[in-house]
């Protein structure tokens, strides 16, 4: 998976769509976000009084993660 990220980021940087970022750290960021969310059942239960990961929460988290990650890698463009 790391090699795919490395290729994707490299292609995006060459195209001027992404800013240069470390693909290894990007890999850890993305996989860490996914792992933490799906292992957060105890946090959900004790902090949010919720026993399950609902489809709605999963969808909200997915969109939030995509927004945050894309904002972090997109190249800034001067309009």
N, C-alpha and C positions, 0 to 999 in steps of 0.2 A: 504494500500500500504506500509505503514511503516513496518508492521510486515513481509511482504514479503522481504523487503530490509534487515531487521534484520536477517531473516533466511538465505538469500542469502549470506550476508557478513559473518555471523557466519560459514556457511558451507565452504566458501572460505578460511577463516582464518584457520579452522581446517585442510583443505586439503593443506595448505601451498601456496595457489595461491594468496590470498589477505593478505595485512597487516591489523592489527587491526585498525579499524576506528570507529568513532561514527556513528551508523546507523541513528540516528536522524538528525545529521548534514548532512550526505550523502543525506537523503531524502530532506532536504531543498535546498541543492546544486542542485540536479537534477531537482526538481520541479521548483525551481527558474530560472534555465537556460531555461526551456521550457516556463514558464510564460512570462519571459522577452522578449524572441524572438517573441512570437506571439502577444505581446502587443506593439511592437516597431514600429508600423506604422508611428507615428509622427517623430521618430528619422530617420527612412528611408527617409521620405519625406524632412525633413529640413536639414539633415546632408549629405544625399547621393543622393538627388534628384531622389528618386525612390518612386513610389506610391504604389507598391504592393510587397508582399512576393512572389517571383517567386519560381517555383519548384526547379530550380537550386540552388538558395540561400538556400532554405530549406534543400536540400540534402547536400550542403556544410556545413551548420551549424550542421546538425545531425552528420556527420562524424567528424567534429571538436570537438563537445561535447563528443562523444564516445571516441575519442582519448585522450582528456584532462582528462576525468573522469577515464578511465581505467588506464592511466599513474599514476593517483593519488592513486588508490587502489591496484594495483598489487604489490605483494611482490617482493622485490629485490632478485635476485638469483645470487649467486656467481658461475661463470662458471669455 
